[in-house]
Amino acid sequence: MTIQNIEPIKTGVSAALACDNRVQDFKNAMLDAGITPPDNLIGDGKLHRFKIDGKLNGAYVLHLDGRAAGYFQDFKQGIKQNWKLDGDFKPLTLAERQVFAIECQRQSEERQAEESKRHAEAVGKATYIWSRSTLVSNHPYLTKKGVKSHNVRCYRGSLVIPLYDENGALVSLQFIGDDGTKRMMKGGKAQGCYCWIGEREPGGTILICEGWATGASLYQHTGHFTVIAFSAGNLKAVAEFIRLRQPDHEIIICGDNDERGTGQAAARSAALAIGGKYILPPEIGTDFNDMLAARDA
């Protein structure tokens, strides 16, 4: 091996280690804040969403060029924290920066490929379960929430709610047990995905909310086409997609009135993003299913 070949190898190794170390420091900061980070973090400076307890309530942005920095948040707990690499900062040389960028891009592509593989596997599983699930009219969760089934199905005792992507393809499922426990399919895509209740009418109002039971209550009481985003953190992405497809419709974001303010902030952000409106139930700690069920009681 010639002397000319040794330096690029050393440079590549140091850059790769720097990338890994900075990612680990970022993960440690998330853990210190009470957030369990995803296994794979992408330091490309873009917004990435991840699941917390089965729901798409986590988000982060991580910049790895220069002094590593970013932020992370948990929508449900109301945690949002900025982060910056501590300690003395030694800028990388031009050669190290070039290798560093290549290494981070490689890791990003690997993680995206792994995610795409998990999503593809989940599509197959979701299709299989959905085809073998049955229409249901009675279920303890429906009774508890005071709503009709609206064509959802049942599989091994759990309600099955479909998630569709921007092309209208089934990509994942949500399962709801007798006791109301909710579980998203492992590996399934959730960001930007949704389901709906009712039929869209030309020029009609469109409602967008978080949970399926909330959507069922809203539809039953208003008759408006209702879209379910499944989480506060997904409201904006779904609202932007619906606005793109339905530019002339009135869209109202029906947020949850959370004690921590997460639902309120997400509803407001989604409404601002699409030039729409948002409404909240009057009592803190409730959603529209709570409000409408109490009204019917």
Buried (B, 14 or more C-beta within 10 A) or exposed (E): EEEEEEEEEEBBEBBBEBBEEBBEBBBEBBEEBEBBBBEBBBBBEEEBBBBBEBBBBBBBBBBBBEBBBBBBBBBBBEBEBEBBBEEEEEEBEEBBBBBBBEBBEEBBEEBEEEBEEBBEEBBEBBBEBBEEBEEBEEBBBBEBBBBBBBEBBBBEEBBBBBBBBBEEEBBBBBBBBEEEEBBBBEBBBBBBBBBBBBEBEEEBBBBBBBBBBBBBBBBBEBEBBBBBBBBBBBBBBBBBBBBEEBEEBEBBBBBBBBEBEBBBBBBBBBBEBBEBEBBBBEEEEBBBBBBBBEEEE
